[in-house]
């Protein structure tokens, strides 16, 4: 698990992200402190990827196959490095996925919205529960 403290400030940020995401205000999310839009998405496109497909597409092959094989092809790490996969859990279920960059920030896609670079704990509030269960995985060699 990461060291996300669950402070009230963090809860406000998560709540704001959730409201903006629910209203499809993707540019406004990118304007939040600590956020940067990396790749713009057309939310109405049939080719728009979700966070899982976007994160795993670089591993080649069918993204759906990669997701099904995820646990067998990756291992949990406690000292994450650039390129490792960051996963978010709520009530024991994976809710979100992204990639760690060289600055210790996450590149991820929120729903049908844009790809953002953001602080690890700054995600919509429904991506994490009170346990702040964030895990890091690395592809097996």
C-alpha positions, 0 to 999 in steps of 0.5 A: 500500500502507498503512503496516502494519508486520507487527509480532509484536504485529499478528500476535498480534492478527490470529491472535486475530481469526482464531480468534474468527472461525472459532469464530463468536465475533463479540461477542468480536471486538467486545470486542477493543481498538480494535474496536467493533460497528457493526451486529449480524448474524444469522449464520444469516440468508439475508439476511446480507451478506458484506464485499463486498456490505456495502461496495458496497451504498451504491453502488446497483444489484446488488451482484454487478454492482458487484463485477464492475465494481469496477475500471472504476468505481474508481481507486487512491488513495494519500491515502485519504479518508473513504468510500474503499474499503479492500481487502485482498490475500493472494497477489495476490487480494482477500480483504476490503473495507471503507470508511474512516471519518473517523477513519482507521479501517475499517468492515467486515464479517468473513464472516457476523459483525458490522460492526466499526469497527477499525484498518486492519491489524487483520483476520484473518491470512488476509486479508493475507499477509506483504506487508501489501497494503492498497489504497485505492480511490475511486469515479470521478466 
